Amino acid sequence: MDIKVEFEEAVKQSRLLPAQSNENLLKLYGLFKQATEGDVNIEKPTNFFDLAGIAKYNTWSDLKGMSTDEAKQKYIALVKDLSGK
């Protein structure tokens, strides 16, 4: 199966996952952003109270340099792991 198609299916499947920990949600977010947009392309949030925004930024930024295809593969694997498949 084509990686793009498999990734799109994993994105659909991720919406059906049971409630996840914040850690897993951040992993999914970071891998999704890296897979779809590449390296982080936004400014780091400067509002100290924007904890969610800062966490999302840091998670995505930590993946800098990872190819979009590798991020797609890791996203697919994580969704499979979280769904028990």
N, C-alpha and C positions, 0 to 999 in steps of 0.2 A: 504494500500500500504506500502511496506517495506520502512523504512526511507532512506536507501541507494539509492533506486530507485527514491524516491520522491526528494531527494537531487540532484541527477544527472539531473533530469528533471528541477529542479529550476535553476541549473547552466546553462543549455541550454536556459531557459527562460530569465535569466539575460542578456544574450548576445543580446536579442531582445528588451530590455527596451529602452525607449527614453533617451536622454541625461539626466544625473543625476548630482546633486550637488557633489562637492568634499566630503562633509560630508557623503552622501549616498554611494559614491564609496568606501570610507574608511571603512564604516561599512561592506559593502559586502566583501571587501578584508579581513578584520580582522576575520569575521565569517568564510569565506572560508578557511583561513589558519588554524584557530583553529579546524575546522571540519575535515580537511584533514591531518594535521600534529600534532595537539595537541598544548601544550604550546610552546611559542616562543623558537626557538632553534638556533638562530643566534645572533651574536654580534650586539649591537646597532651601527648604523652608526656613525662614528666619524667626518666625514666631515660636518662642520657647514653649508655648502652650499647645502648639500643633503637634502633639506627640504622635498621632497616627500618620500625619504627613511626613514627619521626620523619619519614622520607622520605615515607611514605604520607600522614601528616597534612599535611605541607607541600604535597604534590602536590594533595590535595583542597582544602586551604585556598586555594591559588592560584586556584581556580576560583570562589571566592565571588562571588555576584552573577549567575553564569551561570544562565539558566533551565534547567529539567530537559529541556525539549524541545531546546534548543540543545545541551546535553550529549549527549543521545541521538543527535542528528544527527552530532556530531563523533565520537562513539564508533563509529557505523556507518561513517563515512568512514575512520576509522583502521583498523578491522578490514578493510575492503575494500582499503585500501592495503597493509596487512601481508600480506594473503592473495593479493595480486597480481591482484585482480579490478577 
